Amino acid sequence: AFSPCGQTLATGGGAFTVILWDAQTGKAELMLEKLTDWVTSVSFSADGARLASGSGDRSIRVWDTATGALLRTMPHAHDSLVSWVHFSPSNNRRLASAGYEWMVTKQWDVDS
């Protein structure tokens, strides 16, 4: 996923890591490594300050994109792997997610 400003690219996958890349240079800027399973989806908040990641371990994590700090973990957010996460384009606290179990969609306030 690209950040709203287009300067940062976030990727995830089987290495249990999310990497934030400088989209211009291709240089890895931050590695977010407090994951316990493969990364299935990533999404930036509208202001680019947060990144959400969904995982095969059924959890959602929210990260600070400036420091790489883990801000929140929502363990067992779904009954199966988290197939996608997406921040609202108009609210930096609102996150939607879907699990692989019948594509159940949930909404979250990442600050509560």
MIDOSE-1310 file (N, C-alpha, C; in nm, 2 decimals, decimal comma, always signed):
residues 112
afsp	+0,08/-0,12/+0,00/+0,00/+0,00/+0,00/+0,09/+0,12/+0,00; +0,05/+0,22/-0,08/+0,12/+0,35/-0,08/+0,06/+0,44/+0,03; +0,14/+0,52/+0,09/+0,10/+0,62/+0,19/+0,02/+0,73/+0,11; -0,07/+0,80/+0,18/-0,15/+0,91/+0,11/-0,07/+1,01/+0,03
cgqt	+0,05/+1,04/+0,08/+0,14/+1,14/+0,01/+0,22/+1,07/-0,10; +0,21/+0,94/-0,11/+0,28/+0,86/-0,21/+0,43/+0,85/-0,19; +0,48/+0,89/-0,08/+0,63/+0,89/-0,05/+0,68/+0,76/+0,01; +0,58/+0,68/+0,07/+0,62/+0,56/+0,14/+0,53/+0,44/+0,09
latg	+0,60/+0,33/+0,07/+0,53/+0,21/+0,03/+0,54/+0,10/+0,14; +0,43/+0,04/+0,19/+0,43/-0,06/+0,29/+0,41/-0,19/+0,22; +0,49/-0,29/+0,26/+0,47/-0,43/+0,21/+0,48/-0,53/+0,33; +0,41/-0,64/+0,31/+0,42/-0,75/+0,41/+0,41/-0,88/+0,33
ggaf	+0,43/-0,99/+0,41/+0,42/-1,12/+0,34/+0,46/-1,23/+0,44; +0,52/-1,33/+0,38/+0,55/-1,45/+0,45/+0,67/-1,44/+0,55; +0,74/-1,33/+0,55/+0,85/-1,31/+0,64/+0,81/-1,26/+0,78; +0,68/-1,25/+0,81/+0,63/-1,21/+0,94/+0,68/-1,06/+0,97
tvil	+0,70/-0,98/+0,86/+0,75/-0,85/+0,88/+0,68/-0,75/+0,78; +0,65/-0,63/+0,83/+0,60/-0,52/+0,74/+0,72/-0,43/+0,72; +0,75/-0,40/+0,60/+0,86/-0,31/+0,56/+0,80/-0,18/+0,50; +0,85/-0,06/+0,56/+0,82/+0,07/+0,50/+0,93/+0,11/+0,41
wdaq	+0,91/+0,14/+0,29/+1,01/+0,17/+0,19/+0,99/+0,31/+0,14; +1,10/+0,38/+0,11/+1,10/+0,51/+0,05/+1,06/+0,48/-0,10; +0,95/+0,53/-0,14/+0,90/+0,50/-0,28/+0,98/+0,56/-0,39; +1,06/+0,66/-0,36/+1,15/+0,72/-0,46/+1,28/+0,64/-0,48
tgka	+1,34/+0,61/-0,37/+1,47/+0,55/-0,37/+1,47/+0,39/-0,37; +1,36/+0,34/-0,32/+1,35/+0,19/-0,30/+1,42/+0,14/-0,18; +1,47/+0,23/-0,09/+1,54/+0,19/+0,03/+1,44/+0,16/+0,14; +1,47/+0,05/+0,21/+1,39/+0,01/+0,33/+1,42/+0,11/+0,44
elml	+1,31/+0,17/+0,49/+1,32/+0,28/+0,60/+1,29/+0,22/+0,74; +1,19/+0,14/+0,75/+1,15/+0,08/+0,88/+1,11/-0,07/+0,86; +1,15/-0,15/+0,95/+1,10/-0,29/+0,95/+1,02/-0,31/+1,08; +0,89/-0,35/+1,07/+0,80/-0,37/+1,18/+0,79/-0,52/+1,20
eklt	+0,85/-0,57/+1,31/+0,87/-0,71/+1,32/+0,80/-0,78/+1,44; +0,71/-0,72/+1,50/+0,64/-0,79/+1,62/+0,52/-0,87/+1,57; +0,54/-0,94/+1,46/+0,43/-1,02/+1,41/+0,46/-1,17/+1,43; +0,35/-1,25/+1,44/+0,37/-1,39/+1,47/+0,32/-1,48/+1,35
dwvt	+0,28/-1,42/+1,24/+0,24/-1,50/+1,13/+0,26/-1,41/+1,00; +0,23/-1,46/+0,89/+0,24/-1,39/+0,76/+0,14/-1,27/+0,75; +0,18/-1,17/+0,69/+0,11/-1,04/+0,67/+0,02/-1,06/+0,55; -0,11/-1,04/+0,57/-0,21/-1,05/+0,46/-0,25/-0,92/+0,40
svsf	-0,24/-0,81/+0,47/-0,29/-0,68/+0,42/-0,23/-0,57/+0,51; -0,21/-0,45/+0,44/-0,17/-0,33/+0,51/-0,25/-0,21/+0,46; -0,26/-0,11/+0,54/-0,34/+0,01/+0,50/-0,29/+0,13/+0,58; -0,26/+0,24/+0,52/-0,23/+0,36/+0,58/-0,35/+0,44/+0,63
sadg	-0,34/+0,51/+0,74/-0,45/+0,60/+0,78/-0,44/+0,72/+0,68; -0,55/+0,80/+0,68/-0,56/+0,91/+0,58/-0,45/+1,01/+0,60; -0,40/+1,03/+0,72/-0,30/+1,13/+0,75/-0,16/+1,07/+0,73; -0,15/+0,93/+0,71/-0,03/+0,86/+0,69/+0,05/+0,84/+0,82
arla	-0,01/+0,87/+0,94/+0,06/+0,86/+1,06/+0,06/+0,72/+1,12; -0,04/+0,64/+1,07/-0,06/+0,50/+1,12/-0,07/+0,41/+1,01; -0,03/+0,28/+1,04/-0,04/+0,17/+0,94/-0,11/+0,06/+1,01; -0,21/+0,00/+0,95/-0,27/-0,12/+1,01/-0,22/-0,24/+0,93
sgsg	-0,20/-0,35/+1,00/-0,16/-0,48/+0,93/-0,25/-0,59/+0,97; -0,30/-0,67/+0,88/-0,37/-0,79/+0,91/-0,28/-0,91/+0,89; -0,32/-1,02/+0,96/-0,22/-1,13/+0,97/-0,30/-1,26/+0,96; -0,22/-1,36/+0,93/-0,27/-1,50/+0,93/-0,30/-1,55/+1,07
drsi	-0,25/-1,49/+1,17/-0,28/-1,53/+1,31/-0,41/-1,47/+1,36; -0,49/-1,41/+1,27/-0,62/-1,36/+1,30/-0,62/-1,22/+1,37; -0,50/-1,16/+1,38/-0,48/-1,03/+1,45/-0,47/-0,92/+1,36; -0,50/-0,80/+1,42/-0,47/-0,67/+1,35/-0,38/-0,59/+1,44
rvwd	-0,28/-0,53/+1,38/-0,19/-0,45/+1,45/-0,19/-0,31/+1,39; -0,17/-0,21/+1,48/-0,17/-0,07/+1,43/-0,03/-0,01/+1,48; +0,04/+0,05/+1,38/+0,18/+0,10/+1,40/+0,19/+0,25/+1,38; +0,28/+0,31/+1,45/+0,32/+0,45/+1,42/+0,42/+0,45/+1,31
tatg	+0,39/+0,52/+1,20/+0,47/+0,51/+1,08/+0,60/+0,59/+1,09; +0,60/+0,69/+1,18/+0,73/+0,77/+1,20/+0,83/+0,69/+1,28; +0,79/+0,62/+1,39/+0,88/+0,55/+1,48/+0,88/+0,40/+1,46; +0,78/+0,34/+1,40/+0,77/+0,20/+1,40/+0,71/+0,13/+1,52
allr	+0,67/+0,22/+1,62/+0,62/+0,16/+1,74/+0,49/+0,09/+1,72; +0,47/-0,02/+1,79/+0,34/-0,09/+1,79/+0,25/-0,02/+1,88; +0,14/+0,04/+1,83/+0,04/+0,12/+1,91/-0,07/+0,03/+1,97; -0,11/-0,07/+1,89/-0,22/-0,15/+1,94/-0,22/-0,29/+1,87
tmph	-0,26/-0,39/+1,94/-0,28/-0,52/+1,89/-0,42/-0,57/+1,92; -0,49/-0,61/+1,82/-0,62/-0,67/+1,83/-0,61/-0,82/+1,80; -0,58/-0,90/+1,91/-0,57/-1,04/+1,88/-0,70/-1,10/+1,85; -0,70/-1,21/+1,77/-0,83/-1,28/+1,74/-0,94/-1,18/+1,69
ahds	-0,90/-1,09/+1,60/-1,00/-0,99/+1,55/-1,10/-1,07/+1,46; -1,06/-1,18/+1,41/-1,15/-1,26/+1,33/-1,14/-1,41/+1,36; -1,23/-1,49/+1,31/-1,22/-1,63/+1,34/-1,12/-1,71/+1,25; -1,07/-1,64/+1,15/-0,97/-1,70/+1,06/-0,88/-1,58/+1,02
lvsw	-0,79/-1,61/+0,93/-0,70/-1,50/+0,89/-0,77/-1,37/+0,85; -0,70/-1,26/+0,87/-0,75/-1,13/+0,83/-0,72/-1,11/+0,69; -0,82/-1,11/+0,60/-0,80/-1,10/+0,46/-0,77/-0,96/+0,41; -0,83/-0,86/+0,48/-0,79/-0,72/+0,44/-0,82/-0,62/+0,56
vhfs	-0,75/-0,51/+0,56/-0,77/-0,40/+0,65/-0,77/-0,28/+0,57; -0,85/-0,18/+0,61/-0,85/-0,05/+0,54/-0,90/+0,06/+0,63; -0,82/+0,17/+0,64/-0,86/+0,28/+0,71/-0,96/+0,36/+0,64; -1,05/+0,43/+0,71/-1,14/+0,52/+0,65/-1,06/+0,64/+0,59
psnn	-1,10/+0,69/+0,47/-1,04/+0,80/+0,41/-1,07/+0,93/+0,48; -1,17/+0,93/+0,57/-1,20/+1,06/+0,63/-1,19/+1,06/+0,79; -1,14/+0,94/+0,84/-1,13/+0,93/+0,99/-1,01/+0,85/+1,02; -0,91/+0,91/+1,08/-0,78/+0,83/+1,11/-0,80/+0,73/+1,22
rrla	-0,91/+0,73/+1,29/-0,93/+0,63/+1,39/-1,01/+0,51/+1,35; -1,08/+0,52/+1,24/-1,18/+0,42/+1,19/-1,11/+0,32/+1,09; -1,12/+0,20/+1,13/-1,06/+0,09/+1,05/-1,17/-0,02/+1,02; -1,17/-0,07/+0,90/-1,25/-0,18/+0,86/-1,16/-0,30/+0,83
sagy	-1,21/-0,42/+0,86/-1,14/-0,54/+0,83/-1,23/-0,65/+0,79; -1,18/-0,75/+0,72/-1,25/-0,86/+0,68/-1,17/-0,99/+0,71; -1,24/-1,09/+0,76/-1,18/-1,22/+0,78/-1,22/-1,31/+0,67; -1,14/-1,42/+0,66/-1,16/-1,52/+0,56/-1,29/-1,60/+0,58
ewmv	-1,34/-1,60/+0,71/-1,46/-1,67/+0,74/-1,58/-1,60/+0,68; -1,62/-1,65/+0,57/-1,74/-1,59/+0,51/-1,73/-1,45/+0,48; -1,61/-1,40/+0,48/-1,58/-1,25/+0,45/-1,66/-1,16/+0,55; -1,65/-1,20/+0,67/-1,72/-1,11/+0,78/-1,64/-0,98/+0,79
tkqw	-1,71/-0,87/+0,78/-1,65/-0,74/+0,79/-1,68/-0,68/+0,92; -1,58/-0,62/+0,98/-1,59/-0,55/+1,11/-1,54/-0,41/+1,10; -1,58/-0,32/+1,19/-1,53/-0,19/+1,20/-1,47/-0,17/+1,34; -1,36/-0,09/+1,35/-1,29/-0,07/+1,47/-1,26/+0,08/+1,49
dvds	-1,26/+0,12/+1,62/-1,20/+0,24/+1,66/-1,06/+0,21/+1,71; -0,96/+0,25/+1,64/-0,82/+0,20/+1,68/-0,77/+0,26/+1,81; -0,84/+0,37/+1,86/-0,80/+0,43/+1,98/-0,87/+0,38/+2,10; -0,96/+0,29/+2,09/-1,04/+0,24/+2,21/-1,02/+0,10/+2,23
